[in-house]
Amino acid sequence: MIAARSAVVVAAVAAVLAVSGCSSEEPDGAAASETTSVAPQSTSEQPTSEQPTSDQPTSDQPPSGPAQPEQEIVIVPTAPAPEEASDLFPWNQPRPSLDSGNVDPALFATDLGRYNFTTPSGNIQCGIWAGGSPAGQVGCQAKTSVAPFEGRTCTNAENDKYAVRVNDVGAQHICTTQGIYTADEPRVLEYGQVLSAVGVVCESDEMFGVTCWGTEGAFMFARDWNESWS
């Protein structure tokens, strides 16, 4: 657009100079004496509104001075308010229905009436039992976790691992000396997957780790989480 406007201005100036140049030539002989008394036409020497001069800027000419750099617009994301962030925690959400599972439970079956899985990181393994067991209805143990708000403090040593379970009386935090909730080569419950089997719903999440809801309680278990609620 600027180049086109400059070309128009240059063409107009060239036309003015061409006309002026023709009127300033010296005529010879008798023709000269006849033309000297004729006043030059104003249209060839006087600039009009349609023929701008080269030393007078017009609205079609670009503004003088250095070009101003374009300002970059930076959009800063707004962090959620604390009350909005707290709404994301599983204990502030309703218990999911048994038909909320999005994986086939049969793929996670390790024995008759038993299901096992591990997290994508391999830090947590979990077990679900049909009808419950001495180890609970559902439970998980971690290679590394943290002490719960209320419950036992473990050392994360090979014979002192953090574990949490749901049995007939609710959720309980324990330290285990053996692999209660483990299995040989358990299937991975990927982030975003939900396993629903025999009245238990377990969800794998990259932020919250494993969240399991039993019939009498629930827990959220991860490397940096160890919470339970009813």
N, C-alpha and C positions, 0 to 999 in steps of 0.2 A: 504494500500500500504506500509506504514512504517513497520507494523508488519510482512508482508510477506518478506520484504527485511531483517529484523533483523533475521528471522528464517533461511534464506539462509546463512547469515554470521556465525551464531552459528553452523550450520551444517558443514560448511567448516572448522571452527576452530576445531570442534570435530574430523573431519577426520584426520587433521594434527596431533593432539595429539595422536590419536589411532595408527597411523603409527609410530610415534616417540617412543611411549611406547613399541611397539613390537620389534623395533631394539635395544632397550637398555637392554633387558633381558639378563642375564648371561647364556650362553650355558654350559653344563656339559660334562665331559669326553673328549674323543678324538675329538668329534665334535667341542669342543671349540678351540682346537689348529688348527683345519682346517679352522675355520671361522674368527679367529682374524686377518688374513692377508688380508681378503677381505674388501675392502673399502666400506663403506655404500653407497647405491645408493642415488644420489643427489635428486631424485624425492621424496624420503620419508622424507628428512630433510630440503631441501631448498624450501622455498616458491616460487611459480610461480605466474604469473599474474592471473591464474585461481584459486589459493588458497591463498587468503589474510590472513595475520597474524592478530591476535586479537588486537595488539597494533598499527596497522597502518590503518588509516581510508581509506575507498574506496568511490567511487562515489555512491555506493548503500546505504551507511550508512547515517542516518539523520544528519544534521549539529548539532554541539555541541552548548551548551548554552541554555538559556531559550527561549521558543517559543514566537514569537512576536504576540501580539493581532492584530486581523484584524481591519482595520480602517473603521469606518462607514461613508458611503457617504451620505451627507445631501444635498438634492436638494431644493434650495430656489426659490419659485415662483417669477416671475418677474411681478411687477405691471404694468398695462397699462400706457402708456404715457398720459399726460393730454389731448392732442388732440385726442387720441384714446378713452379716457373715455367720452369726450364731445360728441363724435359721437353717444353714446348710448342714449342721451337724446331724448325724443320724438320730440321736436321741430327741431331737426336736421334730422329727418326721414321724408320720404314722407307720405302724407296722405294715410292711408290704403284704399283699395277698399271696396265697400259695400258688396262684396262677401267674405270678409276676416273673417266674423263671424264664430265661431265654436260652437255656442250654438243655440238652437231653440228659436227665439224671443217670440213665443207663451207662453213659460214657464215663461216669465217675464211680461206678460201682466196683468195689474191690473184694466184696464178699457178699454173702446172702444177707440183705438188709443192712449193708454197710456201704458208706460212700466216703471217699477221701479226695482231697485236692491240695494243691500248693499254690502259692502266689507266684507271679511272674519273676519276682526277685529271688525266690527260693528261700526267703527268710522265715516264712510261716507255713506250717502244715496243719490241716484241719481234718476232723472226722465227724461223721454223722451216723447215728445208729437208729434203726427202726425200733420203736418201742423203748428206747433208752438203754443204758448199760451202767455198770458201776462207775464208768468214766463220765457219765452224763448223756444227755440227749444229743448235744453237739459241743465240741471243744476244739481249741486251737493251741498250739505251742510255737514258740519262736526261738530261733537261734540267738537273736538279740532283741530285747524290748526294754521297757522302763517299768518302774514300780507303779501300781495303780494308786488312785487317790485314797482308797481304803483297801487294804489287803497286804499280803506278804511282799517282802522285798527279797528278790533273788539276785544271784551274782552273775548270771549268764554263763557260768562255767558249764562244762559238759554234763555234770551231775546236778545242776541247779538252774534249770531253764524256766523262764516265765511261761505260764499257761493260764487259760481262762476257759470256763465251761458253763453250760446251763443244764441244770438237773431239775428234779421235781420241786426243789425249794427256791429256785432262782439262779442267778449268776454268781459264780464263785471264782476267786483268784487263787491260784496255787503255784507252787514251785514243784517241778517234776524232775526226777532223776533218770527218767527213761523216756523212750518214744511212745507215749500213750496215744497220741493223735496222728502219728506218722504211718506211712505205708511205703512199700517198695515201688519206686518210680511212679508217684502219684501224678495224675493229670493236672495240668495248669489251668486254673480258673483265671482267664485273662481279665484285664481291667475293663470294667463295664459289663462283665458277664454276671448273671444271677443264677444260682443253683437253688432249686426248690425241690425238697424231697422229704417225705415222711413227717410233715408238719414243721420242717425247718427251712428257713430262707437265709442264704448266705450270699453276700455281694462282694465282689473284688473291686477296689477303687484305688487309683494311683495315689490319692491324697490321704484317704482314711484307712487304707489297708483292707482288712477283712472285717465286715460287719455281719454278724449272725443274729437272727431272731429265733429263739425257741418258743415253746409254749408258755414258759414261766419267766422269761427274762431275755436279755439281749446284751451283746458286747461289741465293742469296736477295738480291734487289736492290730498293732503294727509295730514297726521299729521304734516309733516315737509316740505311740498311743497305747493305752491299756485302760479302757474305761468300760463300765458295765452299768446297766440300768434295768428297771422292770417295766 
